[in-house]
């Protein structure tokens, strides 16, 4: 598909705060995970061993999957909250201030004196690629005891990372129990999962999800060569589960620059191709943009899954045409005044 006519018309918007938004009346989206400091160097090519190399741009930015999800959702006018451990280190103050400026809620985040995690990122413009070196050794993750302090009445959608399964599964179980106590006509909290590592260890988390987005890294680990093979295998896994009241989630399998596959609850398979790009500037965080855009289209705009995945593809493709995320709202058609 072509990105040339990239503006999207999702209908009229209203005001929420100082942002134009369709999210008025929707409860908060909660993203559970980590935020890190990204130090980014933009070079013409990747450095070789013992060879001096100059970058022509460098900058710091707030990173981390859940943190990036919050950034994108907030840019789209969604009321969003980040929930993760925040370091009390003065260096981490930059990230906290950025969240504050953007209107991302972080009031319930527990604090830690452990030095903040960070990532070193090299963007190579000549080959339109990047390398990421993560350093988050021993940085603590939020626990179930932290999570149980949250008032779940505030949230309409909770998004988890496939991390620390012992704690995360208890968090999901709390949400599931909360949903069961709701009246039939009272909307339930939707649970989604970003699944990108340790398939065997993290698989039990799937039992509590409405939507699971699986990274192509999982396909590589399992030696699945096509999106159809990957979805078929996941479908078999889901059928083989044993237990009571296990959820059957919608599965979205990301397939890199080719697009994303969809496996619905009846195991119907479809594939949404990506959009052709005129330029690639910064691919860092494209997957996080897809995830946030998917939540936005499903929850805020109440679109069908096929439309939401196509929107995620479009937003992910548009993201890489510029640095960072602040250009993303430009893809949406403004309201007629």
KANORQUI-V548664 format. One record per pair of residues at least 6 apart in sequence whose ideal C-beta (glycine too) atoms are under 7 Angstrom apart, sorted by the first residue. I is the first residue (numbers start at 0). J is the second residue. D is the distance in Angstrom with one decimal. If there is no record, write none. Layout:
I|J|D  I|J|D
//
This chain:
0|272|5.9  0|274|4.6  0|275|6.4  1|274|6.7  1|275|5.2  2|274|4.6  2|275|6.1  2|276|6.0  2|277|6.8  2|316|5.8  2|317|6.6  5|313|6.8  5|317|6.0  5|330|5.5  6|330|6.4  6|332|4.9  7|310|7.0  7|313|6.9  7|330|6.0  7|331|5.6  7|332|6.2  8|332|4.2  9|21|6.6  9|300|5.5  9|331|6.9  11|334|5.4  12|19|4.5  12|20|6.0  12|21|5.5  12|334|4.9  13|20|6.7  13|23|4.9  15|22|5.8  15|23|5.2  15|76|5.7  16|102|6.6  18|76|4.3  19|76|6.2  19|334|6.7  20|76|2.6  21|76|6.9  21|299|5.5  21|300|6.1  22|76|5.2  22|77|4.7  22|78|6.2  22|299|5.0  25|155|5.8  25|298|6.8  25|299|5.8  26|153|6.4  26|154|5.6  26|155|3.3  27|78|4.8  27|79|6.6  27|80|5.3  27|104|6.9  27|153|5.4  27|154|5.3  27|155|6.8  28|72|5.7  28|77|5.7  28|79|4.8  28|155|6.9  28|156|4.7  28|158|6.9  28|294|6.2  28|298|6.8  29|80|5.0  29|82|5.8  29|154|4.8  29|157|4.6  29|158|7.0  30|65|4.1  30|68|4.7  30|69|5.1  30|79|6.6  30|81|5.7  30|82|6.9  30|158|4.9  31|65|6.1  31|82|4.9  31|83|6.7  31|141|6.6  31|157|6.8  31|158|6.8  31|159|5.0  31|160|6.7  31|170|6.9  32|63|6.3  32|64|5.5  32|65|2.7  32|83|5.4  32|160|4.1  32|162|6.8  33|63|4.7  33|65|6.5  33|83|4.9  33|116|6.5  33|140|7.0  34|61|5.9  34|63|4.2  34|66|3.5  34|81|6.6  34|83|5.9  34|94|5.6  35|62|4.8  35|63|4.4  35|116|4.4  35|117|5.7  35|118|5.5  35|135|6.5  36|59|6.4  36|62|7.0  36|90|6.9  36|94|6.4  36|115|5.8  36|117|4.1  37|59|6.8  37|60|5.0  37|62|3.6  37|118|5.0  37|120|5.6  38|59|5.8  38|117|6.5  38|119|5.4  38|120|6.9  39|57|6.4  39|58|5.6  39|60|6.5  39|120|4.5  39|122|6.4  40|54|4.1  40|57|4.8  40|121|5.3  41|54|5.6  41|55|6.0  41|56|4.1  41|57|6.7  41|122|4.7  41|124|6.4  42|52|6.1  42|54|4.7  42|121|6.1  42|123|5.7  43|124|5.6  43|125|5.0  44|123|5.4  44|125|5.0  44|126|7.0  45|121|6.3  45|123|4.9  45|130|6.5  46|52|4.0  59|93|6.7  60|323|6.5  61|94|4.5  61|97|5.0  62|118|5.9  64|160|5.6  64|193|6.0  64|287|5.5  65|81|6.3  65|83|6.1  65|160|5.9  66|81|5.9  67|284|4.9  67|287|3.7  68|158|6.3  68|287|5.5  68|290|5.6  68|291|4.5  69|79|4.9  69|81|4.7  69|103|4.8  70|101|6.5  70|324|5.3  71|287|6.8  71|288|5.3  71|291|3.6  71|292|6.7  71|324|5.9  71|327|6.3  72|79|4.3  72|291|4.9  72|294|6.7  72|295|6.2  73|79|5.3  73|101|5.2  73|102|5.7  73|103|5.4  74|324|6.2  74|325|6.9  74|327|5.3  74|328|5.3  75|295|5.1  75|328|6.7  77|295|6.3  77|299|6.0  79|103|5.9  79|104|6.9  80|104|3.8  80|105|6.9  81|98|6.4  81|103|5.6  81|105|4.9  81|108|6.8  82|107|6.2  82|108|6.2  82|141|6.2  83|108|6.1  83|141|5.6  84|108|6.9  84|109|5.8  84|111|5.0  84|139|5.1  84|140|6.5  84|141|5.8  85|91|6.5  85|95|6.4  85|105|6.9  85|108|4.7  85|110|5.5  86|111|5.8  86|113|6.1  86|114|6.5  86|115|4.0  87|110|5.3  87|111|7.0  87|112|5.4  88|114|5.6  88|115|5.3  90|115|6.1  91|115|4.3  98|105|5.3  107|148|6.8  107|149|5.8  109|141|6.5  109|145|4.9  111|139|5.3  113|137|6.8  113|138|5.7  113|139|6.1  116|134|6.4  116|135|3.4  116|138|4.6  117|134|5.6  118|131|5.6  118|132|6.6  118|133|5.0  118|134|7.0  119|132|4.4  120|129|6.1  120|131|5.2  120|283|5.9  121|129|6.4  121|130|4.8  122|129|4.9  122|281|6.1  122|283|6.9  123|129|6.8  127|279|4.0  129|282|5.9  129|283|5.8  140|162|6.2  140|163|4.7  140|166|6.7  142|166|5.2  143|166|5.2  143|169|4.0  143|170|5.7  146|170|4.5  146|173|6.8  147|173|6.3  151|174|6.5  151|177|4.7  151|188|6.5  154|188|5.6  155|186|6.7  155|188|6.4  155|189|7.0  155|298|6.5  156|188|6.7  156|189|4.6  156|191|7.0  156|294|6.1  156|298|4.8  157|174|5.9  157|188|5.7  157|190|5.7  158|191|4.8  158|294|6.4  159|167|5.7  159|171|6.8  159|192|5.2  160|193|5.2  161|192|6.0  161|193|6.3  161|194|4.5  161|195|6.3  161|196|6.2  161|201|4.2  161|204|6.1  164|200|5.8  164|201|5.6  164|203|6.5  164|204|6.0  167|204|6.0  168|203|6.0  168|204|5.8  171|190|6.1  171|204|6.5  171|207|3.8  172|207|6.6  174|188|5.4  174|190|5.8  175|207|5.5  177|188|6.8  178|187|4.2  178|188|5.8  181|187|6.0  189|209|5.0  189|298|6.4  190|207|5.9  190|208|5.1  190|209|5.3  191|208|6.4  191|209|6.5  191|210|4.3  191|212|7.0  191|294|6.6  192|204|5.7  192|205|6.8  192|208|4.7  192|211|4.9  193|212|5.5  193|290|5.8  194|201|6.2  194|211|5.6  194|212|6.6  194|213|4.7  194|214|6.7  194|217|6.6  195|214|3.6  195|216|5.5  195|217|6.9  196|216|6.8  198|217|5.3  198|220|6.4  198|221|6.6  205|211|5.5  205|248|6.2  206|240|6.8  206|242|6.8  206|245|4.7  206|246|6.1  207|246|6.1  208|246|6.1  208|248|4.4  209|246|6.7  209|248|5.7  209|249|6.9  210|248|5.8  210|249|5.0  210|251|6.9  211|248|4.7  211|250|5.3  212|251|4.7  212|253|6.6  212|290|5.8  212|293|6.9  213|233|7.0  213|250|6.6  213|252|5.0  213|253|6.8  214|253|5.6  215|253|5.5  215|254|5.6  215|255|5.3  218|229|4.6  221|232|6.8  223|229|4.1  223|232|5.9  226|252|5.5  226|254|4.7  226|260|3.7  226|270|6.0  227|268|6.2  229|252|5.1  229|260|6.9  230|250|6.5  230|252|5.6  230|260|5.2  230|262|4.3  230|268|5.4  233|250|5.5  233|262|6.5  234|262|5.8  234|266|4.8  237|247|6.3  247|264|4.9  249|263|5.9  249|264|6.4  249|304|5.8  250|262|4.1  251|259|5.6  251|261|5.8  251|308|6.0  252|259|6.5  252|260|4.3  253|259|5.2  253|286|6.4  253|289|6.8  254|260|6.1  256|273|5.8  257|272|6.9  257|273|6.0  258|270|6.2  258|271|5.2  258|272|4.2  258|273|4.3  258|312|5.7  259|271|5.3  259|308|5.3  259|311|6.9  259|312|6.1  260|268|6.8  260|270|5.0  261|269|4.8  261|271|6.7  261|304|6.2  261|305|6.6  261|308|5.8  262|268|5.8  263|304|7.0  269|305|6.6  271|305|6.8  271|308|4.6  271|309|5.1  271|312|5.6  273|312|5.1  273|316|5.8  274|312|6.1  274|313|5.6  274|316|4.0  276|316|5.8  276|319|6.6  276|320|6.6  278|320|5.7  279|319|5.1  280|319|6.4  280|320|5.8  280|321|5.5  280|322|6.1  281|319|6.1  281|321|6.7  281|322|4.6  282|319|4.7  284|318|6.8  284|324|6.9  285|315|4.6  285|318|5.2  285|319|5.5  288|314|5.3  288|315|5.0  288|318|4.3  288|327|6.9  289|311|4.1  289|312|7.0  289|314|6.7  289|315|4.1  292|310|5.5  292|311|4.4  292|314|3.9  293|307|5.2  293|308|6.6  293|311|4.3  296|302|4.6  296|306|6.4  296|307|3.6  296|310|4.4  297|304|7.0  297|307|4.7  314|327|6.5  314|330|6.7  317|327|6.8  317|330|5.0  318|324|6.8  318|327|6.3
//
